Amino acid sequence: MRAKVEETLRRIETHKGVIGTIVVNAEGIPIRTTLDNSTAVQYAGLLRHLSMKARSTVRDIDPQNDLTFLRIRSKKHEILVAPENEFLLVVIQNPSE
């Protein structure tokens, strides 16, 4: 299983425009990243909080529904968040590439 996860992450990281990836555990701590530690910690904490808020909003609208993906686009970056039960997968990319 771990080898499959590593292979998937390597495949994502080779896509054009990908700046970095972060795998965040349930406590909001980055457990694997291609970014420097301080940047990864900042993204991990903020995006964990945002994804929890987004999941809560989706469930408030429809209790039978759940958040499966969150996409944030700014002038500089596009941040893709795939929340799972035990972790978040975060991909940061340059939207112009």
VENTASUL-V201245 format. One line per field, one symbol per residue. ss: DSSP state (@ for helix, = for strand, . for the rest). phi: phi as a letter, one per 40 degrees, with the letter a starting at -180 (. if undefined). burial: b if it has 9 or more other ideal C-beta (glycine too) atoms within 8 Angstrom, else e. Layout:
ss: ???
phi: ???
burial: ???
This chain:
ss: .@@@@@@@@@@@@....========....====...@@@@@@@@@@@@@@@@@@@@@@@@@........====....======...=======....
phi: .cccccccccccccccgccababbcccgbcbaabccdcccccddcccccccccccccccccadcbacbabbbbbccbbbbbbcbcbabbbbbbcccc
burial: eeeeeeeebeebbeeebbebbbbbbeebebeebebeeebbbebbbebbbbbeebbeebbeeeeeeebeebeeeeeebbbbbbbeeebbbbbbbbeee
